[in-house]
Amino acid sequence: MSFSGLPERVAEIRQKIADAKARGGHGQGVRIIAVTKTHGPDAVLAAVGAGLTDVGENKVQEAIGKQDLLAALVVVPGGILAVGRAEPPLRWHLVGHLQRNKVKFLDRFSLFQAADSSRLVDEIDALGITRGTPVDVLLEVNVSGETSKGGYAPGGFEREAERIAGLKGIKVCGVMTMAPFDADEATLRRVFSGARAARTVCERAGLPAVDLSMGMSADYEVAVEEGATMVRLGTVLFGERTP
């Protein structure tokens, strides 16, 4: 698949993000995470060629397969294929649920965006201690309360943030959340502002939480208005996914 017109779509999205930032008034920087799940390595190459250097994957094995295939290939902005190291380096984000027995694979990612339970956090902490450097994560918060979604409930989150602040092998860079599918604007704002409040809880606990990863293809403008620093975009960039 060629993903023709991707640079133009990225430019349009960047403008929409800039407009949403102005409306929201939070003054934050915003990074686009190009979510390439179910697409082939060509989607990653197309994203980098369009100037995006943050790539998100939901599943560990799918991500590793793409990483290995692309290890020696680089597409610089402008679409020139080369061999060697990407400049700036490509950053891989794991944005989906992770089983505890796969925590060891987090060495392959710049940021894990879905630390969703105390047991998983403790496994990640152990990895960070073993390797000698903390693992960068976002804590997933289930603001909407949907049983189909993972993540910490807002109630009791303060106690967990304080507990995590005492761990040495994990670095909490911020919070991630997902809004309900097809939610109305009022619900979106409630969910996104709730995630912002959770980040404040992290900050008060002494965690270095700066980022807010929220907003996807259908709702990223509202998310940016509410303070998102990362938006996870797939369909709006690459089209509909295959199952």
Summary of the structure (lengths in Angstrom):
residues: 243
radius of gyration: 17.5
end to end distance: 15.9
largest distance: 49.9
contacts: 781
relative contact order: 0.16
helix: 41%
strand: 20%
